[in-house]
Structure formats: C-alpha cells, structure tokens
Amino acid sequence: MTLFIGPVGDSGGPAIKNSITVRELQKNARVEVLNTLNRTRVHAASVVVRALASADKQVIVAVSSGGRRILFPILRIKGLFTRGFSYSIICIGGTIPEEAASRPLYRKVLEGASVVAVETSGVCQGLRDLGMDNVVVMPNMVENAGNVNTLRRFEERPTRFVYLSSIRNGKGIKTMLEAFRKLTRNEAILDIYGPIRPDFDLSLFEDIDANSAPIRYLGAVPHSEVSNTMRNYHCLLFPSEFKTEGFPGILAEAMSIGLPIIASNVAHNSELIEHGRNGFLFETGNAESMVKTMLCLMEDPLKMGDISRNNRIDSKKYRSDYVVGEYANNLRKKGWVI
C-alpha cells in the first residue's frame, strides 16, 4: 500500500490537485491518505506522529512550502533509518529550486526521492541545474479535460470577463479593477468569484456587490461548479502578482472549456500561455498593459475564436488520467508497486 500525505479537499489549489491525483492513483492501487488540510497545531502534531509511526514503505508527499518545512525532516529520518523505504515528492508551487539551493536538508531529501514531480518545465530545469536527475514535470490537471462542447459568440456585447480564484492581496485584484474601469462602460462586464482571504484589502470592494454591474462580486464557487460557471463568460482574467505561482489550476480549467485567458507574465505563466496563440500576457502589475490586452481581444472576436480552439486542443495534455498515469509510470520504473 502507498501512503499519500498532503492536503486533500474540494477547495484551494493544492487540495484540489491532490484530490484528483489520489482518485486517479486509486483506480489501480491501494492508496491511503494522511490529510494535512487542517492546519491547526494539534493536527500538524498528529500528522508528524502518524508519519513517523507509519509502516508504509511507499510514501508520496504532496505539499507546498509550509508543509515541506514539517515533512522533509521526517522523510530524511525515515530514509536513513527505515530499510526498504521509498518516497516521492510532488512539489506544489514554484519555489522549490530556491528552497533546495538555500537549504542543504531540502537538497538531500529531494536527491533521495524516487521521483520529484514539479509543475512546470522552468521549475524542473531549476532542480536539474542543481544536479538532480530524478525530476519530472507533473502539470496541474483537469478531470474530463477537453470533453465539454462550449459554443461562444465572441462578437456579443458586452464582453463578459471573469475572475475566479482566491481574493487576496498579491492576486492582482487592484490592477484588474483599475484596468477594467478604463474600458468603455457598456462594452464589458466583470464578475469576480472566490473566497475572500483575511489579508485582502476590503476597501477595493467598497463600491462592488452582487447587483452593481458592470463589476460584481458573486461569492465563492465549489470546485465542482467551476467549469459550469466559466462557460458563461468570454474570457478569464488571471492578474496574479505572486512570484511563487506554479501552474495555477484555474488555467487548466479554462483551457479545458476553450475559454481565452488574459494573464500576467508573472512566474511561469509565459511557459503555460503562448502570447497570441492560446491566450494573452500583460506586464505584471501594469494596469495600462492589462487594459490594452483586454481591448485587443474585445476588438477581434475571430482571434478569440482561434484562441478558444487552441485552448481546447492544448487542454488534452492536462487530462488527469494522462498526467497521473505518466507520474505512476515514472514511479514503476523506480520499482514501485502502484
């Protein structure tokens, strides 16, 4: 049996990705989950105890930077003192090369893994530059990607933009609102979805509610309804300013239904979005750059249609059965039974 350690649930990018990964793995193998979604100190302590006491000889750890601080020392101990113990690491986010370069313990843990899976080619190359040859790319993914027929009339007005992600500082909300307000008022609407995090500057939403078109805040959306919600729009906005972004799951979701994407060029977005082919990029944090990009799409419905078709084609490589199947195959090559 394989023990899977990480956040698993229906909200939050890492938890959703892990949920999909576990479901795919369980189609062919026995996989038990040690869920780290609960972040209280008591639960964190129980995870440490259970991880140390576990007799499982195959362990997958799928966590972001906070989880790595807790679990990497455990992997190091078990790797040194448990005979026949094998582990794999699924790295969430885009900071692992920097972490490995600055922390000798992290580097040793990564080097000792059967397989290290990262979200983008850029992150993969960063670890390979440190001399690691056990690194593979495991992008974010979508269940049933490319199986939904969604027809849009991109010449319709108003153009319907959607933001669907966490509402927090660093996600580029201020830049997005500033850019949108520069558009002609009657030509576009912007609907915002997502849970509001404690760090968010609520003053940005002072004149926004569910009834104040052209900008509305419509609350959080369950993961099961994300694709259905986005089908009602012409374009996804992803203005994140986080330099730690890996492969945001919402981009894979949008591609799977052929939704054009306008995203900041932060972190690894330029690896995921080929400017002018399957979306558009703008300068991170630059409202003028963003509004020009939005106008470019609005004024060219034929281009939007081309981008929509290209996204549908590209999305097939983000199918969960394919992505997790490749990951499992890499583990089998290292002797895992999974």
LINMO-V576567 format. One line per field, one symbol per residue. phi: phi as a letter, one per 30 degrees, with the letter a starting at -180 (. if undefined). psi: psi as a letter, one per 40 degrees, with the letter a starting at -180 (. if undefined). burial: + if it has 9 or more other ideal C-beta (glycine too) atoms within 8 Angstrom, else -. A space follows every 10 residues. Layout:
# LINMO-V576567
phi = ???
psi = ???
burial = ???
This chain:
# LINMO-V576567
phi = .ccccldbac bjedddeded eddddddbad bcccdcddcd dddedddddd ddddcdcbbc cbbceddddd cddddddddd ccdidbbbbc dcjccddddd dcbededddd ddddbccbdb dddededddd jccccbcbdd bbdidicccb cbcdddbddc cbcbadcadj didddddddd ddddedcabb ccbkdddedd ddddcecbad bcedcbccid beedcddddd ddbcaccbce cddceccddd ddddedcice bcbdcdhced ddcdeicblb cbdeicdddd dddddededb dddddddedd dddddddcdd dddddddddd dddcjdca
psi = ihhhhihhae ihdddddddd dddddedeih hihghedhei dddddddddd ddehehehhh hgiadddddd dddddddddd ehhehiiihh hhieeddddd dehddddddd deidhhhidi ddddddddee ehefhihgii ihhfheehhh higeeiiihh iihgaigiie efdddddddd eeihdeeiih hhiihhidei geddedfhae efiehiheai hideeddddd eeidhhhgfi eheehbghdd ddddddefhi hhiifibede ddhhhedeai iihhehdddd ddddddddeg dddddddddd ddddddeehd dddddddddd dddeeih.
burial = -++++++++- ++++++++++ ++++++--+- ++-++++--- --++--++-+ ++-+-+-+++ +++-+-++-+ ++-++++++- ----++++++ ++++-++-++ ----++++++ -+++++++++ -+++-+++-+ -+-+++++++ ++--++-+-- -+-+---+++ +++++-++-- +++-++++++ --+---++++ ++++-----+ ---+---+-- ---++++--- +----++-++ +-++++++++ ++-+++++++ ++++++++++ +++++++++- --+----+++ ++-+-++-++ ++++++++-- --+++-++++ ++-+++-+++ -+++++++-+ ++-+-+-+
